[in-house]
């Protein structure tokens, strides 16, 4: 009996008439991509048609296909602000997806400048050009002009349109890179005014206050977690903030939250490492540090030199000279230039008669 619905569907499709098939063809012909491609075939020098097809591809995240059409449209007419704007956007998006280069970013910024020249979408043209210069400035920290240009462009974008919360975030990043922290804080706060659920702005405020060793960071990380309880970076930095503030139990809870997610990446390793350091340095509980956290790091990464080194310290602190020696030697196998491991091993051997 359970097969009947499927049998009914089979008969339904089997009985489709020729008229329905013709209707199906008609529907296919009305596909926007087919229509616009047909129009291009009949009018191959119409740049607007190539731009229109590019927009359809952009809606489907087909950036490379869109780029081909936009480049061709640009070759037909170099005076269209919209074409320049879309070219800049596509090149920027491809770079964000790891499919770009320094040269393609430079081309993108030129397109945004030209978009401004022709008066097209000024606020976003300034914003996107500013984002490109900020990225380049963060990569090449020796060229201060890049960040200065980024700030100028983003400020200009805000003068045109002060309602875009993301522009304030970008300007906040740029100010942060230039150590203009007060202005950065103002930007992130403004971004939150415009978008009260702005997870990224709260996170960056937390990071700024944490960098200043100000426990105000705690309230901002909590705001992030109210918006997104699975933001692992917020949990991790909340753990750092509590530890800095001497609230060890709360710090442990935050780090354990990262461990509970079970994603065994660098954040997982760092959370275990910080917990191990807390038990070693603050609580002098070497057995807990060793058995629960350092061992776990080595399960994920057997060649983690700091975990191996701290295993040696824990064993030495517990009076287990043999295992301490073993882990100092393992540390040096992984990192032969680890000077402190060499120093501790030599002292361990010299302090214990049976190893002389």
C-alpha positions as CSV (number, residue, x, y, z in Angstrom):
1,X,0.0,0.0,0.0
2,X,2.9,2.4,0.7
3,X,3.8,2.3,-3.0
4,X,0.5,3.6,-4.3
5,X,1.3,7.4,-4.0
6,X,4.5,6.8,-6.1
7,X,2.5,4.8,-8.7
8,X,0.0,7.6,-8.9
9,X,2.7,10.0,-9.6
10,X,4.2,7.7,-12.3
11,X,0.9,7.5,-14.1
12,X,0.4,11.3,-13.8
13,X,3.7,12.0,-15.5
14,X,3.1,9.2,-18.0
15,X,-0.1,10.9,-19.2
16,X,1.5,14.3,-19.9
17,X,0.3,15.4,-23.3
18,X,2.3,17.0,-26.1
19,X,0.6,20.2,-25.2
20,X,2.1,20.1,-21.7
21,X,5.6,19.5,-23.2
22,X,5.2,22.5,-25.5
23,X,4.2,24.5,-22.4
24,X,7.3,23.3,-20.7
25,X,9.4,24.5,-23.6
26,X,7.8,27.8,-23.4
27,X,8.6,28.1,-19.7
28,X,12.3,27.3,-20.5
29,X,12.5,29.9,-23.2
30,X,11.3,32.5,-20.7
31,X,14.4,31.9,-18.5
32,X,16.0,35.4,-18.1
33,X,19.5,34.1,-18.9
34,X,18.3,32.6,-22.2
35,X,16.3,35.7,-23.1
36,X,19.3,38.1,-22.4
37,X,21.7,35.8,-24.2
38,X,19.4,35.8,-27.3
39,X,19.2,39.6,-27.2
40,X,23.0,39.8,-27.1
41,X,23.2,37.6,-30.1
42,X,21.1,40.0,-32.0
43,X,22.8,43.2,-30.7
44,X,26.4,42.3,-29.8
45,X,27.6,45.9,-29.3
46,X,25.0,46.8,-26.7
47,X,27.0,47.1,-23.5
48,X,23.9,47.4,-21.4
49,X,22.9,43.9,-22.3
50,X,26.2,42.5,-21.1
51,X,25.8,44.4,-17.8
52,X,22.3,43.0,-17.5
53,X,23.5,39.4,-18.0
54,X,26.3,40.0,-15.5
55,X,23.8,41.1,-12.9
56,X,21.9,37.8,-13.4
57,X,25.2,35.9,-12.8
58,X,25.9,38.0,-9.8
59,X,22.6,37.0,-8.2
60,X,23.7,33.4,-8.6
61,X,27.2,34.1,-7.2
62,X,28.8,33.3,-10.6
63,X,31.4,36.0,-10.3
64,X,33.8,34.8,-13.0
65,X,31.0,34.7,-15.6
66,X,29.9,38.1,-14.5
67,X,33.5,39.4,-14.8
68,X,33.7,38.3,-18.4
69,X,30.5,40.2,-19.4
70,X,31.5,43.3,-17.4
71,X,34.9,43.4,-19.0
72,X,33.3,43.2,-22.4
73,X,30.8,45.9,-21.6
74,X,33.6,48.1,-20.4
75,X,35.5,47.5,-23.7
76,X,32.4,48.8,-25.5
77,X,31.9,51.9,-23.3
78,X,34.4,53.1,-20.7
79,X,32.2,56.0,-19.5
80,X,29.5,54.0,-17.6
81,X,29.8,54.5,-13.8
82,X,27.6,51.4,-13.1
83,X,29.9,49.2,-15.1
84,X,33.0,50.4,-13.2
85,X,31.2,50.0,-9.9
86,X,30.2,46.4,-10.7
87,X,33.7,45.5,-12.0
88,X,35.1,46.8,-8.7
89,X,32.6,44.8,-6.7
90,X,33.3,41.6,-8.6
91,X,37.1,41.9,-8.3
92,X,36.8,42.7,-4.6
93,X,34.5,39.7,-4.0
94,X,36.8,37.4,-5.8
95,X,39.7,38.6,-3.7
96,X,37.7,37.9,-0.5
97,X,37.1,34.4,-1.8
98,X,40.8,33.8,-2.3
99,X,40.7,34.3,-6.0
100,X,42.4,37.7,-6.4
101,X,45.8,39.4,-6.3
102,X,47.4,42.7,-5.4
103,X,47.0,43.8,-9.0
104,X,43.3,42.8,-9.1
105,X,42.7,44.8,-5.9
106,X,44.4,47.8,-7.5
107,X,42.2,47.5,-10.5
108,X,39.1,47.2,-8.3
109,X,40.0,50.5,-6.5
110,X,40.5,52.2,-9.8
111,X,37.1,51.1,-11.0
112,X,35.6,52.5,-7.8
113,X,37.4,55.8,-8.3
114,X,36.0,56.0,-11.8
115,X,32.6,55.1,-10.5
116,X,32.8,58.2,-8.3
117,X,34.0,60.3,-11.2
118,X,30.8,59.5,-13.0
119,X,28.7,60.0,-9.9
120,X,27.5,56.5,-9.6
121,X,26.7,55.1,-6.1
122,X,29.1,57.4,-4.3
123,X,28.8,56.1,-0.8
124,X,29.4,52.5,-1.7
125,X,32.1,53.4,-4.2
126,X,34.0,55.3,-1.5
127,X,33.3,52.5,1.1
128,X,34.5,49.6,-1.1
129,X,37.6,51.5,-2.2
130,X,38.3,52.3,1.4
131,X,38.0,48.6,2.3
132,X,40.5,47.7,-0.4
133,X,43.1,50.2,0.9
134,X,42.5,49.0,4.4
135,X,43.2,45.4,3.5
136,X,46.3,46.4,1.6
137,X,47.5,48.6,4.5
138,X,47.0,45.7,6.9
139,X,49.1,43.4,4.6
140,X,51.8,46.0,3.9
141,X,52.3,47.8,7.3
142,X,55.3,49.6,6.0
143,X,53.2,51.7,3.6
144,X,51.3,54.1,5.9
145,X,49.7,55.9,3.0
146,X,47.5,52.9,2.3
147,X,45.8,53.2,5.7
148,X,45.6,56.9,5.5
149,X,43.9,56.6,2.1
150,X,41.5,54.0,3.6
151,X,40.5,56.4,6.4
152,X,39.9,59.3,4.0
153,X,37.7,57.2,1.7
154,X,35.7,55.7,4.5
155,X,35.2,59.1,6.1
156,X,34.0,60.4,2.7
157,X,31.6,57.5,2.4
158,X,30.1,58.4,5.7
159,X,29.8,62.1,4.7
160,X,27.7,60.9,1.8
161,X,25.7,58.3,3.7
162,X,25.9,58.1,7.5
163,X,23.4,55.2,7.8
164,X,25.5,52.3,6.7
165,X,26.6,50.4,9.8
166,X,29.2,48.3,8.0
167,X,31.0,51.5,6.9
168,X,31.5,52.5,10.5
169,X,32.9,49.0,11.3
170,X,35.4,49.3,8.4
171,X,36.4,52.8,9.6
172,X,36.7,51.4,13.1
173,X,39.1,48.7,11.8
174,X,41.1,51.4,10.0
175,X,41.3,53.6,13.1
176,X,42.4,50.6,15.2
177,X,45.2,49.8,12.8
178,X,46.4,53.4,13.2
179,X,46.1,53.2,17.0
180,X,43.4,55.8,17.0
181,X,41.5,53.7,19.6
182,X,39.1,56.4,20.9
183,X,37.9,57.1,17.3
184,X,37.7,53.3,16.7
185,X,35.5,52.9,19.7
186,X,33.2,55.7,18.6
187,X,32.9,54.0,15.2
188,X,31.9,50.7,16.6
189,X,29.4,52.3,19.0
190,X,27.9,54.2,16.1
191,X,27.6,50.9,14.1
192,X,25.7,49.5,17.0
193,X,23.4,52.5,17.1
194,X,22.5,51.8,13.5
195,X,22.3,48.0,14.0
196,X,21.7,47.0,17.6
197,X,22.3,43.3,16.8
198,X,25.7,44.0,15.3
199,X,27.7,41.1,16.5
200,X,31.0,42.2,14.8
201,X,30.9,45.7,16.4
202,X,30.4,44.3,19.9
203,X,33.2,41.8,19.3
204,X,35.6,44.5,18.2
205,X,34.7,46.7,21.1
206,X,35.5,43.8,23.4
207,X,38.8,43.3,21.6
208,X,39.8,46.9,21.9
209,X,39.0,47.0,25.7
210,X,40.8,43.7,26.1
211,X,43.9,45.1,24.3
212,X,43.8,48.0,26.9
213,X,43.5,45.5,29.7
214,X,40.1,47.0,30.6
215,X,37.6,44.6,32.1
216,X,34.8,46.5,30.2
217,X,35.6,43.9,27.5
218,X,33.5,41.4,29.5
219,X,30.2,43.1,28.9
220,X,30.9,43.4,25.1
221,X,31.7,39.8,24.8
222,X,28.5,38.9,26.7
223,X,26.6,41.1,24.2
224,X,28.1,39.1,21.3
225,X,27.0,35.8,23.0
226,X,23.5,37.1,23.5
227,X,23.3,37.6,19.8
228,X,25.2,34.4,18.8
229,X,25.9,31.9,21.6
230,X,28.2,29.9,19.3
231,X,30.7,32.7,18.6
232,X,33.8,30.8,19.7
233,X,36.1,33.8,19.5
234,X,33.8,35.7,21.9
235,X,34.0,32.7,24.3
236,X,37.7,32.5,24.0
237,X,38.3,36.2,24.6
238,X,35.8,36.2,27.4
239,X,38.0,33.6,29.0
240,X,41.0,35.8,28.6
241,X,39.1,38.8,30.1
242,X,37.9,36.9,33.1
243,X,41.4,35.5,33.7
244,X,42.9,39.0,33.4
245,X,40.2,40.2,35.9
246,X,41.2,37.4,38.4
247,X,37.9,35.5,37.9
248,X,39.4,32.1,37.4
249,X,36.2,30.0,37.7
250,X,34.4,32.1,35.1
251,X,37.4,32.0,32.9
252,X,37.5,28.2,33.1
253,X,33.8,28.1,32.2
254,X,34.4,30.2,29.1
255,X,37.3,28.1,27.9
256,X,35.3,24.9,28.6
257,X,32.5,26.2,26.4
258,X,35.0,26.2,23.4
259,X,36.0,22.6,24.3
260,X,32.4,21.5,24.4
261,X,31.9,22.6,20.8
262,X,34.3,19.8,19.9
263,X,35.9,21.5,16.9
264,X,39.5,20.5,17.3
265,X,41.2,23.4,15.7
266,X,43.6,26.1,16.9
267,X,41.0,27.7,19.2
268,X,40.4,24.3,20.8
269,X,44.1,23.9,21.4
270,X,44.5,27.4,22.7
271,X,41.6,27.0,25.2
272,X,43.2,23.8,26.5
273,X,46.6,25.5,26.7
274,X,45.3,28.5,28.6
275,X,43.5,26.2,31.1
276,X,46.7,24.3,31.6
277,X,48.6,27.5,32.3
278,X,45.9,28.6,34.7
279,X,46.2,25.3,36.7
280,X,50.0,25.5,36.6
281,X,50.6,29.1,37.4
282,X,47.6,30.3,39.3
283,X,46.4,27.1,41.1
284,X,49.6,25.1,41.2
285,X,47.6,22.0,40.3
286,X,50.1,20.4,38.0
287,X,48.3,17.0,37.9
288,X,45.1,18.6,36.6
289,X,47.0,20.6,34.0
290,X,48.9,17.5,32.9
291,X,46.1,14.9,32.8
292,X,43.2,17.0,31.5
293,X,44.6,19.7,29.2
294,X,48.2,19.2,28.1
295,X,47.5,15.6,27.2
296,X,44.5,16.7,25.2
297,X,46.6,19.1,23.2
298,X,49.0,16.3,22.3
299,X,46.2,14.1,21.2
300,X,45.3,16.8,18.6
301,X,48.9,17.8,17.8
302,X,51.6,15.4,19.1
303,X,54.3,17.9,18.1
304,X,53.0,20.9,20.0
305,X,56.3,22.0,21.5
306,X,54.8,24.2,24.3
307,X,52.5,21.4,25.4
308,X,55.5,19.0,25.5
309,X,57.6,21.5,27.4
310,X,54.9,22.2,30.0
311,X,54.4,18.4,30.4
312,X,58.0,18.4,31.4
313,X,57.5,21.2,33.9
314,X,54.5,19.5,35.4
315,X,56.3,16.2,35.8
316,X,59.3,17.9,37.3
317,X,57.0,19.8,39.7
318,X,55.4,16.5,40.7
319,X,58.8,15.0,41.4
320,X,58.8,12.7,38.4
321,X,62.3,13.3,37.1
322,X,62.2,10.4,34.5
323,X,59.1,11.7,32.7
324,X,60.2,15.3,33.0
325,X,63.5,14.4,31.2
326,X,61.5,12.5,28.6
327,X,59.3,15.4,27.8
328,X,62.1,18.0,27.7
329,X,63.9,15.7,25.2
330,X,60.7,15.4,23.2
331,X,60.4,19.2,23.1
332,X,63.9,19.5,21.8
333,X,63.3,16.8,19.1
334,X,60.4,19.0,17.8
335,X,62.1,22.3,18.4
336,X,65.9,21.9,18.7
337,X,66.4,25.7,19.3
338,X,64.0,25.8,22.3
339,X,66.6,27.3,24.7
340,X,64.5,27.1,27.9
341,X,63.9,23.4,27.3
342,X,67.6,22.9,27.0
343,X,68.3,24.9,30.2
344,X,65.7,23.0,32.2
345,X,66.9,19.6,30.9
346,X,70.5,20.4,31.8
347,X,69.6,21.7,35.3
348,X,67.3,18.7,35.8
349,X,70.2,16.3,35.0
350,X,72.7,18.2,37.1
351,X,70.4,18.4,40.1
352,X,69.8,14.6,40.2
353,X,72.7,12.3,41.1
354,X,71.4,9.3,39.3
355,X,71.4,11.1,36.0
356,X,75.0,12.2,36.3
